[in-house]
Amino acid sequence: MWNCRGAARQIVKTARCAIGLVGLERVALGSDCDGAVEVAFDAGELGVLTEEMLKQGFTEGEIRKLMGENMRDFLLAQLPRS
């Protein structure tokens, strides 16, 4: 099992690679923090992930998109209006 910082480092590297392949607007970070699967860290340590994104050169705008805005936009576009 990776430690929290090691997991965050790899997640951020993977996100940067995905952005390079499909573009920023098509990448979002999900959450497996509901206990259904074993993960290296939980929602209480999302700050470590944010810190790692900043270390790897992500802008504040990119971080906002990855950590919620892209998923919100996708759901608003795909779900029925009522």
C-alpha positions as CSV (number, residue, x, y, z in Angstrom):
1,M,0.0,0.0,0.0
2,W,1.3,3.4,-0.9
3,N,1.5,6.2,1.6
4,C,-0.7,9.2,1.2
5,R,1.9,11.5,-0.4
6,G,3.1,8.7,-2.8
7,A,-0.4,8.1,-3.9
8,A,-1.1,11.8,-4.4
9,R,2.1,12.2,-6.4
10,Q,1.0,9.3,-8.8
11,I,-2.6,10.5,-9.1
12,V,-1.4,14.0,-10.1
13,K,1.1,12.6,-12.6
14,T,-1.7,10.5,-14.1
15,A,-4.1,13.5,-14.2
16,R,-1.5,15.5,-16.1
17,C,-1.0,12.7,-18.6
18,A,-4.8,12.4,-19.1
19,I,-5.1,16.1,-19.7
20,G,-2.3,15.8,-22.3
21,L,-4.3,13.1,-24.1
22,V,-7.9,14.3,-23.9
23,G,-7.8,17.9,-22.7
24,L,-8.5,19.6,-19.3
25,E,-12.3,19.8,-19.7
26,R,-12.5,16.0,-20.0
27,V,-10.7,15.0,-16.8
28,A,-12.1,15.0,-13.3
29,L,-11.0,13.4,-10.1
30,G,-13.4,11.0,-8.5
31,S,-13.8,9.9,-5.0
32,D,-13.5,6.4,-3.7
33,C,-13.7,7.6,-0.1
34,D,-17.0,6.0,0.7
35,G,-15.4,2.8,2.1
36,A,-16.4,0.6,-0.9
37,V,-12.8,0.1,-1.9
38,E,-9.5,0.4,-0.1
39,V,-7.7,3.7,-1.0
40,A,-4.4,5.2,0.1
41,F,-6.0,8.2,1.7
42,D,-9.5,9.5,2.5
43,A,-11.4,12.7,1.9
44,G,-9.8,14.3,5.0
45,E,-6.5,14.3,3.1
46,L,-7.5,16.0,-0.1
47,G,-5.3,18.9,0.9
48,V,-2.3,16.6,0.3
49,L,-3.6,16.1,-3.3
50,T,-4.1,19.8,-3.8
51,E,-0.6,20.5,-2.4
52,E,0.9,18.0,-4.8
53,M,-1.0,19.5,-7.8
54,L,0.6,22.9,-6.9
55,K,4.0,21.3,-6.6
56,Q,3.6,19.8,-10.1
57,G,2.7,23.1,-11.6
58,F,-1.1,23.0,-11.8
59,T,-2.8,26.4,-11.7
60,E,-5.6,27.2,-9.3
61,G,-8.1,27.2,-12.3
62,E,-6.9,23.7,-13.3
63,I,-7.3,22.4,-9.8
64,R,-10.8,23.8,-9.5
65,K,-11.8,22.1,-12.8
66,L,-10.2,18.7,-11.8
67,M,-11.7,18.7,-8.3
68,G,-15.3,19.5,-9.2
69,E,-16.1,22.0,-11.9
70,N,-15.6,19.5,-14.8
71,M,-17.8,16.9,-13.1
72,R,-20.5,19.5,-12.4
73,D,-20.4,20.7,-16.0
74,F,-20.7,17.1,-17.3
75,L,-23.6,16.3,-15.0
76,L,-25.5,19.5,-15.9
77,A,-25.0,18.7,-19.6
78,Q,-26.0,15.1,-19.4
79,L,-28.8,14.8,-16.7
80,P,-32.4,15.5,-17.6
81,R,-33.5,19.0,-16.6
82,S,-36.4,17.8,-14.6
